Amino acid sequence: MGHRSRAVERRLVSLERKPIRLCWTICAAFAVPVLATALIEHDVLIALTARTIGATLVTADAGDFEAIRALRRFSLQVVPPVA
């Protein structure tokens, strides 16, 4: 498992133990949008929210979501980017 995968796994485990609303509050309070760690954290929250409510996550930017999905199953639909 690569460094990024271990980091994603740690965030998943940490966030899964909290109610989803609290997770969003924590990330909003500490996230700095220009940091890659903040961006993956947002993607983790979006994926876990979709998983929690049983929704399908629809995106044209599958990179981080595919990595997250390899660790935690959720419904994901990748669509072509809008030109």
VOMAR-68668 format. One record per residue (C-alpha): residue in three letters; x, y, z. Coordinates in pm, whole numbers, padded with zeros to 5 digits, always signed. Layout:
BEGIN
alaXYZ ...
END
This chain:
BEGIN
met+00000+00000+00000 gly+00148+00337-00101 his+00194+00641+00122 arg-00115+00813-00022 ser-00326+00499+00026 arg-00220+00474+00391 ala-00307+00841+00443 val-00649+00791+00285 glu-00708+00480+00498 arg-00621+00669+00817 arg-00863+00953+00727 leu-01137+00702+00638 val-01102+00523+00970 ser-01093+00851+01162 leu-01396+01000+00988 glu-01604+00680+00988 arg-01609+00684+01366 lys-01789+01021+01376 pro-02138+01124+01265 ile-02121+01263+00909 arg-02233+01615+01011 leu-01948+01635+01262 cys-01703+01520+00994 trp-01808+01806+00766 thr-01776+02052+01054 ile-01427+01931+01141 cys-01309+01958+00781 ala-01462+02300+00732 ala-01287+02427+01042 phe-00940+02297+00955 ala-00920+02253+00576 val-00705+02484+00368 pro-00828+02452+00008 val-00482+02478-00154 leu-00342+02177+00032 ala-00370+01837-00132 thr-00452+01681+00205 ala-00751+01913+00239 leu-00871+01824-00110 ile-00852+01448-00049 glu-01026+01503+00283 his-01315+01674+00104 asp-01333+01386-00143 val-01334+01137+00146 leu-01623+01327+00307 ile-01819+01337-00019 ala-01763+00962-00072 leu-01855+00871+00288 thr-02163+01092+00271 ala-02276+00917-00049 arg-02211+00579+00116 thr-02397+00678+00434 ile-02712+00797+00256 gly-02701+00530-00016 ala-02648+00778-00299 thr-02451+00734-00619 leu-02163+00977-00650 val-02146+01113-01005 thr-01820+01279-01115 ala-01600+01347-01415 asp-01293+01357-01188 ala-01256+00999-01077 gly-00894+00997-00953 asp-00930+01034-00576 phe-01274+00875-00572 glu-01140+00558-00736 ala-00865+00541-00471 ile-01119+00590-00191 arg-01351+00334-00347 ala-01071+00077-00341 leu-01076+00109+00039 arg-01447+00170+00107 arg-01720+00059-00132 phe-01971+00322-00244 ser-02170+00372-00559 leu-01966+00571-00814 gln-02055+00674-01168 val-01784+00838-01379 val-01911+01057-01661 pro-01721+01231-01940 pro-01607+01585-01861 val-01817+01867-01998 ala-01633+02036-02284 
END
